[in-house]
Amino acid sequence: MRKTILLSCFAAALMASAQKADTTRVRNLGEAQVVSNRATKKTPLAFSNLDKKAIEKVNFGQDIPFLLSTLPNVVATSDAGNGFGYTSLRVRGTVGERINVTNNGIPLNDPEAHTFYWVDTPDLVSSVNDIQLQRGVGTSTNGAAAFGASVNLTTDRLSATPYALYAGAFGSFNSMKNTVKVGTGLLNNHWTFDARLSYLSSDGYRDRSSARLGSYFAQLGYINDGTTFKLIAFGGKERTYHAWDGITKEQLKTNRTYNPNGYIEATKSFYDNQIDYYFQQHVQALLTQRIDEHWNFNAALHYTYGFGYYEEYKNGKKLKSFGLKPFVLDGKVISKTDIVRRKNLEGNFGGAIASLDYKNGDFDFSFGQALNYFNNNHFGEVHWVKDYVGTLDTQRRYYDNTGKKLDYNIYARANYKLFDQLNLFADLQYRNIDYSIDGTSDKKAVHNTDEEFHFFNPKVGATWLIAPNQQAYASLSVAHREPTRNTYEKEFDNARSPLAERLMDYEVGYRIANRIWEASVGGYFMDYKNQFVLNGRLNEIGEAISENVDKSYRLGVELAAAWKPNTHFRWDANVALSQNKIKDYTPYLPDVSWEKSVAQPTMKTTTISFSPSVVANSVISYNLKGFAASLTSQYVGRQYMDNLELKDNSLDAYFVSHLNASYTFALRRCKEITIGGTIYNLFNAMYETNGYSVTSLDANNKVTSYSMYYPMAGRNFMVNLTLKF
């Protein structure tokens, strides 16, 4: 740490000699959007903003899903139990596969899995300027359409003045975060450069659920009159021990930290290298060109490369499943034994995005399009076979397939002030997708997927400005979404082919604010056709399995309020109440062979999995001079882990609180020093945010099930230090 602090001080001294900046020009240009996908007060949608100051107050190592968990109708989960490593996000009950994530308007979701793996870009949040969470369909975005929400990130703005920063944190489970940032400020009145290096590590709450995470961010900026250009590179490397298997309800009581992954039956021990490894690198070239006082042109090129693997110890597996022949050992034919395999993934994702924006008093207009191409190579290798006789070719691929996707979209968006109080909104998007999978799967099936989709996604709405501090809005949006890769890899021999989803999203809302308090209320009705819902089961690498349901809906109301009687005290609170139902649901359960599924009696209505009817948050904060403290609390109602609405296959409701305190002061050679600490799970609640259930038929065709859970850590802490130069 001492070396890191000295480095920051040296960088600050060096940059102090930089040329004085034109701060006005930097500030104005830094506000330009690369792609206009942000909602404003004129947009008839439900959204929340998290600015840089708010992010810094909670950025001590936990990933972005947990930093967003105080926003309305948001639930965050963690495999390791403490927010390090693999984390995920649910909004309005919809899972990550249906949440669109963009960075500077550029899509981050994996085009095949449809989700964004937050662990692949560790500590990206330390280079984020602000985050907007749009609930529901949201605005037109580049990439897969949003079915539950959109998370729009923008990276750090260009800085007019030089700076250096060190941020460190240390706490329970040997959790640690170290971040160094430097920036040159404006050089020669045109150029800026910013850089960040981060390293995070944690042993995790659960046994062996360790995470070792490194990342970087670099930004080169150029400004000249109406031009802003940014060349951004960021990425990271993650190495996490598998924690994707849950534990039983009995183990929750007797051994909450138990992690079954990597278990070796022969020795009753655990495999040291039961890991997930992935390296990912992003490059973005962003241009904003002001044409005149009304017109702006935005363009972006992007490319992402990723490579990684799962390494697993597998007990008692058939050699033929991995393309290996039986061998003879001590006169006995061995056809089944322990192996170590790797499931590899190498991906390339790139594209071009452009938009043209017009603003003139009462009329705003945006026209944009994007073309993105993606390919993923999936292949498996066997790296060890117990007592193997002969030479094992660890480079031989026992399965090999490639997924390719070409995604084109075009949109036009307009806001028109019809008269002083009424603003009309329209957003029209067309999307075309070509998706194919070629090669053999890990189950030796031959892929022959070749699909094309054409989607038209219109949105219309209006915002009524009742008074300068009061607004009401209403909107109707349509969204479509193609199936994920996993849904094409059929779970059973007689599994149904996946269908594209359609959503009709009806939104209404009201906002009011004054000097002392503010409040909002929003209602929504999300009417689905062929919605993908989680069925409670996992595949063999711990990914949740989805299935189409013919008709379903989400109906709810979201209320938020803030009270700020003075400059020192603020209380923010929100609550979301909802019904999330499937109509005429026919469960398909695996038979005793686990090769086919059998239809069960149709249920007239049932609750959608992982969709709590109540989510509530409270944030009480106090600031006095350099001292700041906050108490954050969240309540999440019961969540069913499948769609059978069985209490035994559910997550209990939970209430959890976190206490944070810090003190900020300045010294002669340091602009700002902040020391603080956070107690997570202040009242030591024993709770679970995620799990899965396995329901099937026994030999007598009777329904049998069991449930598994991912426990969250009890009371734990992090202390933090931030130095700004």
JOURHU-V529009 format. One record per pair of residues at least 4 apart in sequence whose C-alpha atoms are under 7 Angstrom apart, sorted by the first residue. I is the first residue (numbers start at 0). J is the second residue. Records with the same first field share a line. If there is no record, write none. Layout:
BEGIN
I=J / J
END
This chain:
BEGIN
0=4
1=5
2=6
3=7
4=8 / 165
5=9
6=10
7=11 / 163 / 164 / 165
8=12 / 724
9=13
10=14 / 163
11=15 / 162 / 163 / 724
14=161 / 183
15=161
17=186
18=185 / 186 / 187
20=159 / 160 / 185 / 188
21=25 / 159 / 188
22=26 / 159
23=27
24=28
25=29 / 157 / 159
26=30
28=227
29=156 / 157
31=287
33=103 / 104 / 285 / 286 / 287 / 297 / 298
34=103 / 104 / 297 / 354
36=104 / 138 / 139 / 140
38=42
41=422 / 462
42=424 / 462
43=460 / 461 / 462 / 472 / 473 / 474
44=137 / 506
45=133 / 134
46=131 / 132 / 133 / 134
47=131 / 132 / 133
48=130 / 131 / 132
49=53 / 54 / 129 / 130 / 131
50=54 / 128 / 129 / 130
51=55 / 128 / 129
52=56
54=58
57=66
59=168 / 176 / 719
60=83 / 176 / 199
61=65 / 82 / 83
62=66 / 82 / 83 / 86
63=67 / 124
64=68 / 75 / 86 / 87 / 88
65=75 / 82
68=73 / 74 / 75
69=616
71=557 / 573 / 574 / 575
72=90 / 91 / 575 / 614
73=89 / 90 / 91
74=88 / 89 / 90
75=87 / 88 / 89
76=86 / 87 / 88 / 688 / 689
77=81 / 82 / 85 / 86 / 87
78=85 / 86 / 242 / 243 / 709
79=83 / 84 / 203 / 204 / 205 / 208 / 242
80=203 / 204 / 205 / 710 / 711 / 712
81=203 / 204 / 711 / 712
82=86
83=201 / 210
84=118 / 210 / 239
85=118
86=117
87=95
88=94 / 95
89=93 / 94 / 95
90=94 / 147 / 148
91=147 / 610
92=609 / 610 / 611
93=97 / 147
94=98
95=114
96=112 / 113 / 114
97=113 / 145 / 146 / 147
98=145 / 146 / 147 / 148 / 149
99=108 / 143 / 144 / 145 / 148 / 149 / 150
100=106 / 107 / 108 / 115 / 149 / 150 / 151
101=105 / 106 / 107 / 150 / 151 / 152
102=106 / 107 / 151 / 152 / 153
103=152 / 153 / 154
104=141
105=141
106=141 / 142
107=115
108=113 / 114 / 115
109=113 / 114 / 115
111=483 / 484
112=483 / 484
113=483
117=121
118=237
119=235 / 236 / 237 / 277 / 278 / 279
120=214 / 234 / 235
121=212 / 213 / 214 / 235
122=197 / 214
123=127
126=154 / 155
127=152 / 153 / 154 / 155
128=153 / 154 / 155 / 156
129=152 / 153
130=150 / 151 / 152 / 153
131=150 / 151 / 152
132=148 / 149 / 150 / 151
133=137 / 148 / 149 / 150
134=147 / 148 / 149
135=146 / 147 / 148 / 504
136=145 / 146 / 147 / 148 / 476 / 478 / 504
137=148 / 149
139=410 / 428
140=144
141=369
143=480
144=478 / 479 / 480
145=149
157=191 / 220
158=184
159=184 / 185
160=183 / 184 / 185
161=182 / 183 / 184
162=181 / 182 / 183 / 724
163=180 / 181 / 182 / 723 / 724
164=179 / 180 / 181 / 722 / 723 / 724
165=178 / 179 / 180 / 721 / 722 / 723
166=177 / 178 / 179 / 720 / 721 / 722
167=176 / 177 / 178 / 719 / 720 / 721
168=175 / 176 / 177 / 717 / 718 / 719 / 720
169=174 / 175 / 176 / 717 / 718 / 719
170=174 / 175 / 716 / 717 / 718
171=715 / 716 / 717
172=201 / 202 / 203 / 204
173=201 / 202
174=200 / 201 / 202
175=199 / 200 / 201
176=198 / 199 / 200
177=197 / 198 / 199
178=196 / 197 / 198
179=195 / 196 / 197
180=194 / 195 / 196
181=193 / 194 / 195
182=192 / 193 / 194
183=191 / 192 / 193
184=191
185=189 / 190 / 191
186=190 / 191
189=221 / 222 / 223
190=220 / 221 / 222
191=219 / 220 / 221
192=218 / 219 / 220
193=217 / 218 / 219
194=216 / 217 / 218
195=215 / 216 / 217
196=214 / 215 / 216
197=213 / 214 / 215
198=212 / 213 / 214
199=211 / 212 / 213
200=210 / 211 / 212
201=209 / 210 / 211
202=207 / 208 / 209 / 210
203=208 / 209
204=208 / 256 / 712
205=256 / 257 / 258
206=256 / 257 / 258
207=240
208=239 / 240 / 241 / 242
209=239 / 240
210=238 / 239 / 240
211=237 / 238 / 239
212=236 / 237 / 238
213=235 / 236 / 237
214=234 / 235 / 236
215=233 / 234 / 235
216=232 / 233 / 234
217=231 / 232 / 233
218=229 / 230 / 231 / 232
219=229 / 230 / 231
220=228 / 229 / 230
221=227 / 228 / 229
222=226 / 227 / 228
223=227
225=288 / 289
226=287 / 288 / 289
227=286 / 287 / 288
228=285 / 286 / 287
229=284 / 285 / 286
230=283 / 284 / 285
231=282 / 283 / 284
232=281 / 282 / 283
233=280 / 281 / 282
234=279 / 280 / 281
235=278 / 279 / 280
236=277 / 278 / 279
237=276 / 277 / 278
238=274 / 275 / 276 / 277
239=274 / 275 / 276
240=273 / 274 / 275
241=260 / 273 / 274 / 275
242=258 / 260
243=541
244=259 / 260 / 541
245=690 / 707 / 708 / 709
246=250 / 251 / 707 / 708 / 709
247=251 / 706 / 707 / 708
248=252 / 707
249=253
250=254 / 255
251=255
255=710
261=269 / 270 / 273 / 311 / 312
262=267 / 268 / 269 / 270
263=267 / 268 / 269 / 270 / 314
264=314
270=312
272=310
273=310 / 311 / 312
274=309 / 310
275=308 / 309 / 310
276=307 / 308 / 309
277=306 / 307 / 308
278=305 / 306 / 307
279=304 / 305 / 306
280=303 / 304 / 305
281=302 / 303 / 304
282=301 / 302 / 303
283=299 / 300 / 301 / 302
284=299 / 300 / 301
285=298 / 299 / 300
286=297 / 298 / 299
287=296 / 297 / 298
288=295 / 296 / 297
289=294 / 295 / 296
290=294 / 295
293=357 / 358 / 359
294=356 / 357 / 358
295=355 / 356 / 357
296=354 / 355 / 356
297=353 / 354 / 355
298=352 / 353 / 354
299=351 / 352 / 353
300=350 / 351 / 352
301=349 / 350 / 351
302=348 / 349 / 350
303=347 / 348 / 349
304=346 / 347 / 348
305=345 / 346 / 347
306=344 / 345 / 346
307=343 / 344 / 345
308=341 / 342 / 343 / 344
309=341 / 342 / 343
310=339 / 340 / 341 / 342
311=339 / 340 / 341
312=338 / 339 / 340
313=337 / 338 / 339
314=336 / 337 / 338
315=335 / 336 / 337
316=335 / 336 / 337
317=334 / 335 / 336
318=322 / 323 / 324 / 325 / 334 / 335
319=323 / 324
321=397
322=397
325=332 / 333 / 334
326=332 / 333 / 334 / 388
327=331 / 332 / 333
328=332 / 333
336=385
337=384 / 385
338=383 / 384 / 385
339=381 / 382 / 383 / 384
340=380 / 381 / 382
341=379 / 380 / 381
342=378 / 379 / 380
343=377 / 378 / 379
344=375 / 376 / 377 / 378
345=375 / 376 / 377
346=374 / 375 / 376
347=373 / 374 / 375
348=372 / 373 / 374
349=371 / 372 / 373
350=370 / 371 / 372
351=369 / 370 / 371
352=368 / 369 / 370
353=367 / 368 / 369
354=365 / 366 / 367 / 368
355=365 / 366 / 367
356=364 / 365 / 366
357=363 / 364 / 365
358=362 / 363 / 364
359=363
361=415 / 416
362=414 / 415 / 416
363=413 / 414 / 415
364=412 / 413 / 414
365=411 / 412 / 413
366=410 / 411 / 412
367=409 / 410 / 411
368=408 / 409 / 410
369=407 / 408 / 409
370=406 / 407 / 408
371=405 / 406 / 407
372=404 / 405 / 406
373=403 / 404 / 405
374=401 / 402 / 403 / 404
375=401 / 402 / 403
376=400 / 401 / 402
377=399 / 400 / 401
378=396 / 398 / 399 / 400
379=396 / 397 / 398 / 399
380=393 / 394 / 395 / 396 / 397
381=393
382=393
398=439 / 440 / 441 / 443
399=438 / 439 / 440
400=436 / 437 / 438 / 439 / 440
401=436 / 437 / 438
402=435 / 436 / 437
403=434 / 435 / 436
404=432 / 433 / 434 / 435
405=432 / 433 / 434
406=431 / 432 / 433
407=430 / 431 / 432
408=428 / 429 / 430 / 431
409=428 / 429 / 430
410=427 / 428 / 429
411=426 / 427 / 428
412=425 / 426 / 427
413=424 / 425 / 426
414=422 / 423 / 424 / 425
415=422 / 423 / 424
416=421 / 422 / 423
417=421 / 422 / 423
420=463 / 464 / 465
421=461 / 462 / 463 / 464
422=461 / 462 / 463
423=460 / 461 / 462
424=459 / 460 / 461
425=458 / 459 / 460
426=457 / 458 / 459
427=456 / 457 / 458
428=455 / 456 / 457
429=454 / 455 / 456
430=453 / 454 / 455
431=452 / 453 / 454
432=451 / 452 / 453
433=450 / 451 / 452
434=449 / 450 / 451
435=448 / 449 / 450
436=446 / 447 / 448 / 449
437=446 / 447 / 448
438=445 / 446
439=443 / 444 / 445 / 446
440=444 / 445 / 446
454=479
456=477 / 478 / 479
457=476 / 477
458=475 / 476 / 477
459=474 / 475 / 476
460=473 / 474 / 475
461=472 / 473 / 474
462=470 / 471 / 472 / 473
463=470 / 471 / 472
464=469 / 470 / 471
465=469 / 470
468=511 / 512 / 513
469=510 / 511 / 512
470=509 / 510 / 511
471=508 / 509 / 510
472=507 / 508 / 509
473=506 / 507 / 508
474=505 / 506 / 507
475=504 / 505 / 506
476=503 / 504 / 505
477=502 / 503 / 504
478=501 / 502 / 503
479=499 / 500 / 501 / 502
480=499 / 500 / 501
481=499 / 500
482=486 / 497 / 498 / 499
484=488
486=497 / 545
487=496 / 497
489=494
490=494
491=594 / 595 / 596
492=594 / 595
493=595 / 596
497=547
498=529 / 547
499=529
500=528 / 529 / 530
501=527 / 528 / 529
502=525 / 526 / 527 / 528
503=525 / 526 / 527
504=524 / 525 / 526
505=523 / 524 / 525
506=522 / 523 / 524
507=521 / 522 / 523
508=520 / 521 / 522
509=519 / 520 / 521
510=518 / 519 / 520
511=517 / 518 / 519
512=516 / 517 / 518
513=517
515=562 / 563 / 564
516=561 / 562 / 563
517=560 / 561 / 562
518=559 / 560 / 561
519=558 / 559 / 560
520=557 / 558 / 559
521=556 / 557 / 558
522=555 / 556 / 557
523=554 / 555 / 556
524=553 / 554 / 555
525=552 / 553 / 554
526=551 / 552 / 553
527=550 / 551 / 552
528=549 / 550 / 551
529=547 / 548 / 549 / 550
530=547 / 548 / 549 / 551
531=545 / 546 / 547 / 548
532=545 / 546 / 547 / 608
533=543 / 544 / 545 / 546 / 608 / 641
534=544 / 545 / 546 / 641 / 642
535=640 / 641 / 691 / 692 / 693
536=543 / 544 / 691 / 692 / 693
537=541 / 542 / 543 / 544
538=542 / 543 / 544
548=584
550=581 / 582
551=580 / 581 / 582
552=579 / 580 / 581
553=577 / 578 / 579 / 580
554=577 / 578 / 579
555=576 / 577 / 578
556=575 / 576 / 577
557=574 / 575 / 576
558=573 / 574 / 575
559=572 / 573 / 574
560=571 / 572 / 573
561=569 / 570 / 571 / 572
562=569 / 570 / 571
563=568 / 569 / 570
564=568
567=621 / 622 / 623
568=620 / 621 / 622
569=619 / 620 / 621
570=618 / 619 / 620
571=617 / 618 / 619
572=616 / 617 / 618
573=615 / 616 / 617
574=614 / 615 / 616
575=613 / 614 / 615
576=612 / 613 / 614
577=612 / 613
578=612
579=606 / 607 / 610
580=604 / 605 / 606 / 607
581=604 / 605 / 606 / 607
582=603 / 604 / 605
583=601 / 602 / 603 / 604
584=601 / 602 / 603 / 604
585=598 / 599 / 600 / 601 / 602
586=598 / 599
587=596 / 597 / 598 / 599
588=596 / 597 / 598 / 694 / 695 / 696
589=593 / 595 / 596 / 597 / 695 / 696
590=595 / 596 / 597 / 695 / 696 / 697
591=696 / 697 / 698
605=642 / 643 / 644
606=642 / 644
607=642
608=638 / 639 / 640 / 641 / 642
609=638 / 639 / 640
610=638
611=635 / 636 / 637 / 638
612=636
613=635 / 636
614=634 / 635 / 636
615=633 / 634 / 635
616=632 / 633 / 634
617=631 / 632 / 633
618=629 / 630 / 631 / 632
619=629 / 630 / 631
620=628 / 629 / 630
621=627 / 628 / 629
622=626 / 627 / 628
623=627
625=662 / 663 / 664
626=661 / 662 / 663
627=660 / 661 / 662
628=659 / 660 / 661
629=658 / 659 / 660
630=656 / 657 / 658 / 659
631=656 / 657 / 658
632=655 / 656 / 657
633=654 / 655 / 656
634=653 / 654 / 655
635=652 / 653 / 654
636=652 / 653
637=649 / 650 / 651 / 652
638=649 / 650 / 651
639=644 / 648 / 649 / 650
640=648 / 649 / 690 / 691 / 692
641=692
645=649
648=692 / 706
650=687
653=686
655=680 / 684
656=679 / 680 / 681 / 682
657=678 / 679 / 680 / 681
658=677 / 678 / 679 / 681
659=676 / 677 / 678
660=675 / 676 / 677
661=673 / 674 / 675 / 676
662=673 / 674 / 675
663=671 / 672 / 673 / 674
664=671 / 672 / 673
665=669 / 670 / 671 / 672
666=670
669=723 / 724
670=723 / 724
671=722 / 723 / 724
672=721 / 722 / 723
673=720 / 721 / 722
674=719 / 720 / 721
675=718 / 719 / 720
676=717 / 718 / 719
677=716 / 717 / 718
678=714 / 715 / 716 / 717
679=714 / 715 / 716
680=684 / 713 / 714 / 715
681=714
682=714
683=713 / 714
684=713
685=713
686=710 / 711
687=708 / 709 / 710 / 711
688=709
689=708 / 709
690=707 / 708 / 709
691=706 / 707 / 708
692=704 / 705 / 706 / 707
693=704 / 705 / 706
694=702 / 703 / 704 / 705
695=702 / 703 / 704
696=700 / 701 / 702 / 703
697=701 / 702 / 703
END
